[in-house]
């Protein structure tokens, strides 16, 4: 199996605490994600172990996923696993000059996720994986730019 990873970063003219408050509020995800239209908490208060559901929409389909918060370090990191670890997402925050924040969004599609896609999609698995890889490469910079707009407005 082959796992996949991608990340990108942007500098935002806002403090790490303020940026963390945005990205850890999953109910606001629809404001910046090109695919995830809405999220809502299903259990917990946003700390590690909390769960939320996300509704994703593309021209081809609409689907929901359940995610579990894996990291919740205010001002530093907010991360979650989708569907028990099929995919991992995280925002990493680092202080930058002048009180700004460097925000990195990372995406990881581990071997377990690849195996899951092969069992779910059979012969179409690689096509589905390629679609997810393309969506991450396209979506991460768009998401970061949108978070920057929201945080700096």
ABEGO torsion letter per residue (X at the ends): XBBBBBBBBBBBBBBAAAAAAAAABAAAAAAABAABABBBBABEAGBBGBBBBBBBBBAABBBBBBBBBABBBBGABBBBBBGGGABBBBBBBBBBBGGBBBBBBBBBBBAAAAAAAAAAAEAAAAAAAAAAAAAAAAAAAAAAAAAAAAAAX
